[in-house]
Amino acid sequence: MASSGQDVCSDGDGDVSPTVGGTHLLGFSDEILLHILSHVPSTDLVLSVRLTCRKLAALCLDKSLTHTVLLHKDYEASEDKVKQLVKEICRDVRQLDLTGCYWLSGAAVERVGRCRGLVKVNLSGCPLTSLRLSKVLSALQQLRSLAIDVNPGFDAGQLSGECRATLSRVRELKQTLFTPSYGVVPCCSRLEKLLLYFEILDRTREGAVLSGQLMVGQSNVPHYQHLRVFYARLAPGYINQEVVRLYLAVLSDRTPEHLHAFLIAAPGSFAESGATRALLESMARRVALDALQLPRLWLNGAALLQQLRLCRPVHLSFSRCALPGGHLLRRVLHAGRDLRALASLNLSGCAHCLGPDVPARKAEDDIDCSVLEALVAACGGLRHLNLSAAHHHSAEGGRHLCQLLACLRQLRSLALPVCAVAGSVAGAVPHTPPAPPVPAAPAALPRCPGKKVRVGAPAAPTPPPTSAFWALLRGLPFLERLELIGSNFSSAMPRNEPAIRNSLPPCGRAQSVGDAEVAAVGQLAFLRHLTLAQLPGVLTGSGLLRVGLQCQQLQSLSLANLGTMGKVAYMAALADMLRHCQRLQDLRLEQPYFSANAQFFQALSQCSSLQRLCLVSRSGTLQPEAVLAFVGRCLRLVVCHLFTGESLATCRGLQHSLLRSFQEERPALNVVIFPLLHEGLTDVIRDVPMVHLDEITLFKSRVAEEPPNLWW
């Protein structure tokens, strides 16, 4: 018998479906039902929901739902589910995204070849050999967009004639290179979009030095007459630079006339060569760009910016450029260019971009407000802005940087140095923000099994009425990504670099940025991604509770070096915050001397959507029993990376216990537990799938990293 308020009725075909509150689900129109079903994961939609009744069986296989199938990091999509899904939708699917499905076997990936109508497929992170790739692509004659990894042992000579014919029709190609190779690029003679990710190590695991010279017979890369987008992102290393120069040498011979986006992201020092200089000169004569990103050493003077034609740019990145504001922004702003369409601007590490043109200027000196005012006035449509990794100090008595940035009403992601938000707005009218609800009684906090609720959680401090940062966030209510990173911050696990680094003290102005500023973040009701790093003014972490209470859309949280080094004073507040983060999927916590105890993991287990956890703590400790209990309770967790000060034996024992206990039921489970300062850490990181290296294990700013909609 149906319970009170719930009836049971038939859909007319003999199937029984529930109604709640007198409203029958199947009474909605097909259009509404299709919209609802579009939010259900494809595996659940086809393999579960479709079996409930005849009407849903027909709707779940509607072409609007099976045209595009996204299994991108769908960690619950087991190998059997993927095989069955492909069997059911192979005739209708046109776009298939398997990015980061590293747990699938080669045999499961090979089933993709049955989807003969595929136009776009992304297999990045999936296991693929040359022969298996050849077999899959030979069947996909309509393919126009492809993404793959090129691993050691790849041999283009094993590609069949049918595979090469498919590649000759491909218009978009994304390659992640783990070995010096052209991959399938020589076969793709009609490319319009080429995205290259260079992740080649200088040495093999055995210590042998790799060569950047590509094999004889692979250098027949055709001229790309139709190329419109060229993007290359390099990991640190000499080999990556050598290989990308070989790719660029082809473009320098004859620059495509339709090229409109040219982007190279290279860390460290990447010097120009004769070929790259010739390429830039040819681009200045032949093409008009709307997206530009160059290594900092290539921006060696104002002449280059004067020569390159930027008609209506959409994305500009001058990361770590050393040119002062007059030679950088003013050249871009005052060269007759229309910047109203500019959506993404990356000035990360540009210490002088907002400063006056004085010969003896220091990086810590005050900014020139006129430069920033001109930037804001010309680029009113900015959606992504990165000003991190530099000191941007507002002058006393003048207009504050936050006050000027508040005019950019369309911003959706923003990265700032901590010292830039210190201070007040000059001449501001006092305003008392509405106090958000803070739980004061035990009933307001969810109860943890087996533990009494702590009464008297510290209330978050109210930001001062003239706080520049509070006023900025009040003016940007639709911000989705916010990063506050100390200008002197360096992670204990930087990307592809040694784990031990000397950390610099925080900027003096950052000392005043603490709990009140963190509490101000609670104004952002649509915030999805939050990064806070090197905030020495955090005393109790009480502002974190306000964020947890009010930012209910929060999906990823990254905290690093909060408060005084050597003392973790915000543990209780963090535990209270996590109990309210029901949509949190990614948590990265980097804090020396952090004690990952039962209290922490008990609070974290209440984040019911948590999928990925990374803890980096020099001299930190953990309780193996608490970790085991946490992974058992947190059913969606598939990534657990813990780097602490525990012994190698303790780390290995815990890692083996977790894999033995949970990997069978969670095929995607990836566990890495290792001493942070152990000499073998570099080799351990090599084995972590790339899908995790960028997003959780390694700390870096992601705002304006690449143009929006560059891929997929």
C-alpha positions in Angstrom: 0.0 0.0 0.0 1.3 3.5 -0.9 2.3 5.7 2.0 0.5 8.9 2.8 0.9 11.6 0.2 2.1 9.0 -2.4 -0.2 7.2 -4.9 0.5 4.5 -7.5 -0.9 4.8 -11.0 -0.3 3.3 -14.4 1.1 4.9 -17.5 -1.3 3.2 -19.7 0.9 0.4 -20.8 0.7 -1.8 -17.7 3.6 -0.1 -16.0 3.2 1.3 -12.5 4.7 4.5 -11.5 4.5 6.6 -8.3 3.0 10.0 -7.9 4.0 12.4 -5.1 1.6 15.0 -3.8 -0.9 14.2 -6.5 1.5 15.0 -9.4 2.3 12.1 -11.7 5.9 12.3 -13.0 4.9 10.8 -16.4 2.2 13.4 -16.7 4.8 16.0 -17.7 5.3 16.7 -21.4 8.1 14.8 -23.2 10.1 18.1 -23.5 10.1 18.6 -19.8 11.0 14.9 -19.1 13.8 15.1 -21.6 15.2 18.1 -19.9 15.1 16.3 -16.5 16.7 13.2 -18.0 19.5 15.2 -19.5 20.9 15.7 -16.0 21.2 12.0 -15.4 24.5 10.3 -16.0 24.5 8.3 -19.3 25.2 5.0 -17.7 22.4 5.4 -15.2 20.1 6.7 -17.9 20.5 3.8 -20.4 21.2 1.0 -18.0 18.8 1.8 -15.1 16.2 4.5 -15.7 15.3 3.0 -19.1 14.2 -0.2 -17.4 11.5 1.4 -15.1 8.7 1.8 -17.6 7.9 1.8 -21.3 7.6 5.5 -21.7 11.0 6.2 -20.0 12.5 3.4 -22.1 11.6 5.3 -25.2 12.7 8.7 -23.9 16.0 7.5 -22.5 17.1 6.5 -26.0 15.9 9.7 -27.6 18.6 11.1 -29.9 18.8 14.3 -28.0 20.1 12.3 -25.0 22.3 9.8 -26.9 23.8 12.2 -29.4 26.4 13.3 -26.9 27.6 11.0 -24.2 29.9 12.3 -21.5 31.7 9.8 -19.3 34.4 12.4 -18.4 35.7 11.3 -15.1 32.5 9.3 -14.4 34.2 7.2 -11.8 31.2 5.0 -11.3 31.2 3.8 -14.9 32.7 0.4 -14.5 34.2 -1.5 -17.5 31.1 -3.7 -17.8 28.8 -0.7 -17.7 30.8 1.1 -20.4 30.7 -2.0 -22.7 26.9 -2.4 -22.2 26.4 1.4 -22.8 28.3 1.3 -26.0 26.3 -1.7 -27.2 23.0 0.2 -26.6 23.8 3.6 -28.1 26.4 2.7 -30.8 24.0 3.6 -33.6 23.0 7.0 -32.3 26.0 8.5 -30.5 27.9 11.2 -32.4 30.1 12.7 -29.6 31.8 10.5 -27.0 34.0 11.8 -24.2 36.0 9.2 -22.2 38.6 11.7 -20.8 40.3 10.4 -17.7 38.8 7.0 -17.7 42.2 5.5 -16.9 40.7 2.4 -15.2 39.2 1.0 -18.4 41.1 -1.8 -20.1 42.2 -1.5 -23.7 39.5 -4.0 -24.7 36.8 -1.7 -23.4 38.3 1.3 -25.2 38.4 -0.8 -28.4 34.6 -1.1 -28.2 34.4 2.6 -29.3 35.0 1.4 -32.8 31.5 0.0 -32.9 30.1 3.6 -32.7 30.6 4.1 -36.5 28.7 7.4 -36.6 31.1 9.2 -34.2 32.1 12.7 -35.2 34.0 13.6 -32.1 35.8 11.3 -29.6 38.1 12.1 -26.6 40.2 9.2 -25.4 42.7 11.2 -23.4 43.8 9.2 -20.4 42.6 5.9 -21.8 45.0 3.0 -22.5 45.8 3.0 -26.2 48.5 1.2 -28.2 49.3 2.0 -31.8 47.5 -1.1 -33.1 44.4 -0.6 -30.9 44.2 3.0 -32.1 44.5 1.9 -35.7 41.7 -0.6 -35.2 39.4 2.0 -33.6 40.0 4.8 -36.1 39.7 2.5 -39.1 36.0 2.1 -38.3 35.2 5.8 -37.6 35.0 7.1 -41.1 33.0 10.2 -40.1 35.4 11.3 -37.4 36.3 15.0 -37.4 37.6 15.6 -33.8 40.1 13.4 -31.9 41.9 13.5 -28.6 44.5 10.9 -27.6 47.6 10.3 -25.6 50.9 9.3 -27.2 52.8 7.0 -24.9 56.3 5.4 -25.1 56.3 2.7 -27.7 53.9 4.5 -30.1 54.7 3.6 -33.7 52.9 5.5 -36.5 54.1 2.9 -38.9 51.5 0.5 -37.4 48.6 2.6 -38.5 46.6 1.0 -41.3 45.5 2.7 -44.5 41.9 3.0 -43.3 43.2 4.6 -40.1 45.3 7.1 -42.0 42.3 7.9 -44.3 40.2 8.7 -41.2 43.0 10.9 -39.8 43.2 12.8 -43.1 39.6 14.0 -42.5 40.1 15.1 -38.9 39.7 18.8 -38.3 40.5 19.0 -34.6 43.3 17.1 -32.8 44.4 17.1 -29.2 47.6 15.2 -28.3 49.2 14.6 -25.0 52.8 13.6 -25.6 54.6 11.4 -23.0 57.4 10.6 -25.5 59.2 12.5 -28.2 57.0 11.9 -31.2 54.8 13.6 -33.8 52.1 11.2 -32.9 49.4 11.2 -35.6 50.0 14.8 -36.7 51.7 13.8 -40.0 48.5 12.0 -41.0 46.2 15.0 -40.3 46.6 17.2 -43.3 43.4 19.2 -42.9 43.7 20.3 -39.3 42.0 23.5 -38.3 42.6 23.2 -34.5 45.8 21.6 -33.0 46.2 21.3 -29.2 49.5 19.8 -27.9 50.2 19.0 -24.3 53.9 18.1 -23.8 54.5 15.9 -20.7 57.8 14.3 -21.7 60.3 13.6 -18.9 64.0 14.3 -19.5 65.0 10.9 -18.1 63.4 7.5 -18.0 62.7 5.7 -14.8 66.0 3.8 -15.2 67.9 7.2 -15.4 68.6 7.2 -19.2 68.6 10.6 -20.8 66.0 11.1 -23.5 66.7 12.8 -26.8 64.5 15.5 -28.3 65.3 14.5 -31.9 62.4 12.7 -33.5 62.8 9.5 -35.5 63.8 9.7 -39.1 60.8 9.4 -41.3 58.5 11.2 -38.9 59.5 14.7 -40.0 57.2 14.8 -43.0 54.7 17.1 -41.3 52.6 18.8 -43.9 52.0 22.5 -44.2 48.8 23.4 -42.5 46.9 25.5 -44.9 43.7 25.4 -42.9 45.0 25.7 -39.3 43.1 28.3 -37.2 44.1 27.4 -33.6 47.5 26.3 -32.4 47.9 25.7 -28.6 50.9 24.1 -26.9 51.3 23.6 -23.1 54.7 22.5 -21.9 55.6 20.8 -18.6 59.1 21.8 -17.3 62.0 20.1 -19.0 64.5 20.6 -21.9 63.0 17.8 -24.0 59.6 19.4 -24.1 61.1 22.6 -25.5 63.1 20.8 -28.1 60.2 18.9 -29.4 57.8 21.9 -29.6 60.5 23.7 -31.6 60.3 21.0 -34.2 56.5 21.5 -34.5 57.0 25.3 -34.7 59.7 25.0 -37.4 57.0 23.6 -39.8 54.7 26.6 -39.1 57.6 29.1 -39.6 58.1 27.9 -43.2 54.7 28.9 -44.2 52.3 30.5 -41.7 48.7 29.6 -42.2 46.7 32.6 -43.4 43.6 31.7 -41.4 45.4 31.4 -38.0 43.5 33.4 -35.4 44.7 31.8 -32.1 48.4 31.2 -31.2 49.1 30.1 -27.6 52.2 28.6 -26.0 52.3 28.1 -22.3 55.8 27.3 -21.1 57.1 27.4 -17.5 60.5 28.7 -16.7 62.9 30.0 -19.4 62.0 29.1 -22.9 64.3 31.1 -25.1 63.5 32.2 -28.7 65.2 30.5 -31.6 65.7 31.4 -35.2 62.6 29.5 -36.3 60.4 31.0 -33.6 61.5 34.5 -34.4 60.8 33.9 -38.1 57.4 32.5 -37.2 56.4 35.6 -35.2 57.6 37.9 -37.9 55.6 35.9 -40.5 52.5 36.1 -38.2 52.8 39.8 -37.9 52.7 40.1 -41.7 50.1 37.5 -42.5 47.5 37.0 -39.7 45.2 38.9 -37.4 44.9 37.1 -34.0 42.1 37.1 -31.5 43.9 34.9 -28.9 47.6 35.2 -28.0 49.9 33.7 -25.3 53.7 33.6 -25.5 56.5 32.6 -23.2 57.8 35.5 -21.2 61.2 35.6 -22.9 59.6 36.0 -26.3 58.0 39.3 -25.0 61.4 41.0 -24.9 60.3 44.4 -26.0 57.4 46.6 -27.1 58.2 46.1 -30.8 56.5 42.6 -30.8 53.3 43.9 -29.4 53.3 46.7 -32.0 53.8 44.3 -34.9 51.3 41.6 -34.0 47.8 42.4 -35.2 45.2 41.9 -32.6 41.9 43.0 -34.1 39.2 42.0 -31.6 41.1 39.8 -29.1 39.1 37.3 -27.0 42.0 35.8 -24.9 45.3 37.4 -24.0 48.0 35.9 -21.7 51.2 37.7 -20.7 52.0 35.5 -17.8 55.3 36.3 -16.0 56.0 39.1 -18.5 58.6 41.5 -17.0 57.6 44.6 -19.1 56.2 47.6 -17.2 52.7 48.7 -17.6 53.5 51.4 -20.1 55.1 48.9 -22.5 52.6 46.1 -21.9 49.0 47.2 -21.2 49.3 50.6 -22.8 50.6 49.1 -26.0 47.6 46.8 -26.1 45.2 49.5 -25.0 46.3 52.4 -27.1 47.1 50.7 -30.3 43.6 51.2 -31.8 42.5 47.7 -30.7 38.9 47.0 -29.9 39.0 45.2 -26.5 35.3 45.0 -25.8 35.2 41.4 -26.8 38.1 40.5 -24.5 36.8 37.7 -22.2 40.0 36.3 -20.7 43.2 38.1 -19.5 46.1 36.4 -17.7 48.6 38.7 -16.0 49.9 36.2 -13.5 53.4 36.9 -12.3 53.5 40.3 -14.1 55.0 42.2 -11.3 55.2 45.5 -13.1 52.1 45.4 -15.4 50.2 47.8 -13.2 53.1 50.0 -12.1 54.3 53.4 -13.3 57.1 53.7 -15.8 60.0 54.6 -13.5 63.5 53.1 -13.9 64.1 52.1 -10.2 60.7 50.7 -9.4 60.4 47.7 -7.0 57.9 44.9 -7.3 56.4 45.9 -3.9 55.8 49.5 -4.9 52.3 50.9 -5.2 50.3 50.4 -8.5 49.5 53.2 -10.9 45.7 53.5 -10.8 45.6 55.2 -14.2 46.9 52.0 -15.8 44.2 49.9 -14.1 41.5 52.4 -14.8 42.3 52.3 -18.5 42.3 48.5 -18.5 38.9 48.3 -16.7 37.4 51.0 -19.0 38.5 49.2 -22.2 37.8 45.7 -21.1 34.4 46.0 -19.5 33.3 42.5 -20.8 36.1 40.6 -19.0 34.9 37.2 -17.6 38.3 35.8 -16.4 41.1 37.8 -14.9 44.3 36.6 -13.2 46.5 39.1 -11.3 48.2 36.5 -9.0 51.8 35.8 -8.2 52.8 39.5 -7.9 52.5 42.4 -5.5 49.7 44.8 -6.4 49.5 47.4 -3.6 47.1 50.3 -3.6 48.4 53.7 -2.6 47.1 55.2 0.7 44.3 57.8 0.0 43.9 56.8 -3.6 41.4 54.5 -5.4 41.8 50.9 -4.2 42.5 48.0 -6.7 39.4 46.2 -5.4 37.3 49.3 -5.9 38.3 49.5 -9.6 37.9 45.8 -10.2 34.3 45.9 -8.9 33.4 47.7 -12.2 34.0 44.4 -14.1 30.4 43.2 -13.4 30.7 40.2 -15.8 33.6 38.5 -14.1 33.1 34.8 -13.4 36.6 33.9 -12.3 39.2 36.1 -10.5 42.7 35.4 -9.1 44.3 38.0 -6.8 47.4 38.1 -4.6 46.5 38.3 -0.9 48.3 41.6 -0.4 46.1 43.2 -3.1 42.9 42.9 -1.0 44.4 44.5 2.1 43.2 48.0 3.1 40.0 50.0 2.9 38.1 51.9 0.3 38.9 55.6 0.5 35.8 57.7 1.2 33.5 54.7 1.5 30.1 55.2 3.1 29.8 52.9 6.1 27.6 50.0 5.4 26.7 47.1 7.7 26.3 43.9 5.7 23.4 41.6 6.6 24.5 39.0 9.1 24.1 35.5 7.7 22.6 32.8 9.8 25.3 31.2 12.1 24.3 28.1 14.1 24.1 28.9 17.7 22.2 25.9 19.0 23.1 22.2 18.8 20.0 21.5 16.6 21.4 23.7 13.9 24.4 21.5 13.2 24.1 18.0 11.7 24.9 15.3 14.2 27.8 12.9 13.6 27.2 9.3 14.7 28.9 8.5 17.9 30.0 12.1 18.6 28.4 14.9 20.5 27.8 18.1 18.7 30.1 20.8 19.9 28.2 23.8 21.2 29.4 27.4 20.6 31.0 27.3 17.2 32.9 30.6 16.7 30.9 33.2 14.8 32.5 34.6 11.7 33.7 38.2 12.2 31.8 40.8 10.2 34.0 42.6 7.7 34.7 46.2 8.4 32.2 48.6 6.7 34.9 50.0 4.5 36.6 46.8 3.6 37.8 47.0 0.0 37.6 43.2 -0.5 34.0 43.0 0.9 32.9 45.8 -1.4 34.5 44.0 -4.4 32.7 40.7 -3.7 29.4 42.6 -3.1 29.8 44.0 -6.7 30.5 40.5 -8.2 27.6 38.4 -6.9 27.9 35.9 -9.8 31.6 35.0 -9.4 32.1 31.2 -9.7 35.9 30.9 -9.2 38.0 32.9 -6.7 41.6 32.5 -5.9 43.5 34.4 -3.2 47.1 33.3 -3.3 50.0 34.9 -1.4 52.4 36.6 -3.7 55.3 34.8 -2.1 53.6 31.4 -1.8 55.4 28.3 -3.1 53.8 24.9 -2.8 55.5 21.9 -1.2 54.6 20.0 -4.3 55.0 22.2 -7.3 54.4 20.8 -10.8 57.1 18.4 -11.9 59.7 20.0 -9.5 61.5 18.8 -6.4 59.3 18.6 -3.3 61.7 20.5 -1.0 61.7 24.2 -1.6 62.6 27.2 0.5 59.4 29.2 1.3 59.5 32.9 1.5 57.6 34.8 4.2 54.3 36.4 3.3 54.1 40.0 2.1 53.8 42.4 5.0 50.5 43.8 3.8 49.0 40.3 3.8 49.3 40.1 7.6 46.1 42.1 7.9 44.1 39.7 5.7 42.4 37.0 7.7 39.1 35.6 9.0 37.1 38.7 8.1 38.1 38.6 4.5 37.5 34.8 4.3 34.0 35.5 5.8 33.4 38.0 3.0 33.6 35.2 0.5 30.3 34.0 1.9 28.6 36.6 -0.2 29.2 34.6 -3.3 26.2 32.3 -3.5 27.2 30.9 -6.9 30.8 30.2 -6.0 32.0 26.8 -7.2 35.8 26.9 -6.9 37.7 28.5 -4.0 41.5 28.7 -3.4 43.0 30.3 -0.3 46.8 30.2 0.1 49.2 31.9 2.5 46.8 34.0 4.5 48.8 34.6 7.7 46.0 36.7 9.3 43.7 33.6 9.7 43.6 33.1 13.5 40.6 30.8 14.2 39.3 30.0 10.7 35.9 31.2 11.7 35.3 32.7 8.2 35.4 29.2 6.8 32.1 28.4 8.5 30.4 31.3 6.9 31.7 30.0 3.5 30.4 26.5 4.2 27.0 27.8 5.3 26.3 30.2 2.4 28.3 28.9 -0.6 26.1 25.9 -1.2 27.3 25.5 -4.8 31.0 24.9 -3.7 32.5 22.0 -5.6 36.2 22.4 -5.2 38.2 23.8 -2.2 41.9 24.3 -2.0 43.5 25.6 1.3 47.2 26.1 1.8 49.3 27.6 4.6 46.6 29.4 6.5 47.5 31.2 9.7 50.8 31.0 11.5 53.3 28.5 10.1 53.8 25.5 12.4 50.4 25.9 14.1 47.0 24.7 12.8 44.5 26.9 14.6 41.6 26.5 12.2 41.0 22.7 12.6 37.7 23.1 14.6 36.3 25.7 12.2 37.3 23.6 9.1 35.5 20.6 10.6 32.4 22.7 11.2 32.6 24.0 7.6 32.9 20.6 6.0 29.7 19.4 7.6 27.8 21.8 5.4 29.6 21.2 2.0 27.2 18.7 0.6 28.3 19.4 -3.0 32.0 19.4 -2.4 33.8 17.1 -4.9 37.5 18.1 -4.6 39.4 19.0 -1.4 43.1 19.9 -1.4 44.7 20.8 1.9 48.3 21.8 2.2 49.3 22.7 5.7 52.5 21.9 7.7 52.1 20.0 11.0 48.5 19.1 10.1 47.1 16.3 12.2 44.7 14.2 10.0 42.9 12.6 12.9 39.6 11.0 13.5 37.8 14.3 14.1 39.0 15.6 10.7 38.0 12.5 8.8 34.7 12.2 10.6 33.7 15.7 9.5 35.0 15.1 6.0 32.9 11.9 5.6 29.8 14.1 5.8 30.7 15.6 2.4 28.5 13.1 0.6 29.7 14.2 -2.9 33.4 14.1 -2.2 35.4 12.3 -5.0 39.0 13.5 -4.7 41.1 14.3 -1.6 44.7 15.5 -1.5 46.5 16.2 1.8 50.1 17.7 1.7 51.6 18.2 5.1 55.2 18.6 5.9 55.8 17.1 9.4 52.1 16.2 9.5 50.6 13.0 10.9 47.7 10.8 10.1 45.7 8.0 11.8 45.5 4.9 9.6 42.4 3.6 11.3 40.6 6.9 10.7 41.6 6.9 7.0 40.3 3.4 6.5 37.0 4.2 8.2 36.7 7.4 6.2 37.2 5.7 2.8 34.6 3.1 3.8 32.0 5.8 4.7 32.7 8.1 1.7 31.3 5.9 -1.0 32.1 8.2 -4.0 35.7 8.8 -3.1 38.0 7.5 -5.8 41.2 9.6 -5.3 43.0 9.6 -2.0 46.5 11.2 -2.1 48.1 11.7 1.3 51.7 13.2 1.6 52.7 13.6 5.3 55.6 13.1 7.6 54.8 9.5 8.4 57.3 6.7 7.9 57.5 4.8 4.6 56.4 1.6 6.3 53.2 3.2 7.7 52.4 4.8 4.3 52.9 1.7 2.3 50.9 -0.4 4.8 48.0 2.0 4.7 48.0 2.2 0.9 48.0 -1.5 0.5 45.1 -1.9 3.0 43.0 0.7 1.2 43.6 -0.9 -2.2 42.9 -4.4 -0.9 39.7 -3.3 0.8 38.1 -1.1 -1.7 39.5 -1.3 -5.2 37.4 -4.3 -6.2 34.2 -2.4 -5.7 35.7 0.9 -7.0 37.7 0.1 -10.1 38.7 3.8 -10.5 40.2 4.0 -7.0 43.6 5.7 -7.1 45.5 5.8 -3.8 48.9 7.4 -3.2 50.2 7.6 0.4 53.8 8.5 0.7 56.2 10.5 2.9 56.4 14.0 1.6 60.2 14.4 1.9 61.1 10.9 0.7 63.6 10.8 -2.2 61.4 8.4 -4.1 58.4 10.8 -4.3 59.2 11.9 -7.9 58.9 8.4 -9.1 55.6 8.0 -7.3 54.1 11.1 -8.9 55.0 9.7 -12.3 52.5 6.9 -11.7 49.6 9.2 -10.9 47.2 9.6 -13.9 47.5 13.0 -15.5 43.9 13.7 -14.9 44.8 14.1 -11.2 48.1 15.9 -11.5 46.5 19.1 -12.9 43.4 19.2 -10.8 44.2 18.1 -7.2 47.7 16.8 -6.4 49.7 19.9 -7.7 48.9 23.4 -6.7 48.6 26.1 -9.3 46.3 28.9 -10.5 43.8 27.9 -13.1 42.1 31.3 -13.8 42.5 32.4 -17.5 44.9 29.5 -18.0 43.6 28.9 -21.5 40.8 30.4 -23.7 37.3 29.3 -22.8 35.8 26.6 -25.0 39.2 25.8 -26.5 38.3 22.1 -26.3 35.0 20.4 -26.0 
